[in-house]
C-alpha cells in the first residue's frame, strides 16, 4: 500500500523516492551497531572524507533507499528540543527547531508492526505505544477504525534521532486528506 492517492503526479521532475537521508552521529561504531546490529540494515558503503573531515557511511533501508550518517570530529553536540524532539510523541514531545529533521519514518508491513515493537523492546530499545493516527481532535485513536490512515511506533537511536516504524492502512485519496490551509511565518508564536 502506498501513501499517494491516484491522480497526484509530479509534472516537473521525475522523482523516484528518497535516494538517501544524511544525519550526523557522535560515534560511528555505535551508529553501525544500532542500525546494522539492532535494526538489521546492511552497511553498504563507507567513506573516509578527505583532509580528516570525518566519515560518511550508508545503510540500505529497503526499497532502493539509503540512510546515511556523517561523523565529524568537531561536530557540535545535539540540543534536545532544538535539533530533535526531547522525547517520544506519545509522551508529549514533538517540537523541534525550524530547519531540523524531526524524525525519520521507515515503512513496515501492517501485519508485523506489533511484532516489531516487541522485538525492539526485547533488544533493549525504549519504544513508545502503538499509535493509530486518524483525523480526530488529538490525531490518534484507541482502536483501529476506517479513519485510521497509518499506525506507528516511535523510538530513538543512540544519538537521540527520533525513528518511526509506520505502516499505511489505506490510500490517501479522500477529499478530507488534503483540507487544511498552510500556515505562514506570521502565524508563529516565537
RAUR-V462304 format. One record per pair of residues at least 24 apart in sequence whose C-alpha atoms are under 6 Angstrom apart, sorted by the first residue. I is the first residue (numbers start at 1). J is the second residue. Records with the same first field share a line. If there is no record, write none. Layout:
I = J + J
This chain:
3 = 171 + 172
4 = 172
5 = 171 + 172 + 173
19 = 65
20 = 65 + 66 + 67
21 = 67 + 68
22 = 68 + 69
23 = 69
24 = 69 + 70 + 71
25 = 71
103 = 162 + 163
104 = 163
105 = 163 + 164 + 165
106 = 165
107 = 166 + 167
108 = 166 + 167
109 = 167
110 = 167
127 = 154 + 155
128 = 153 + 154
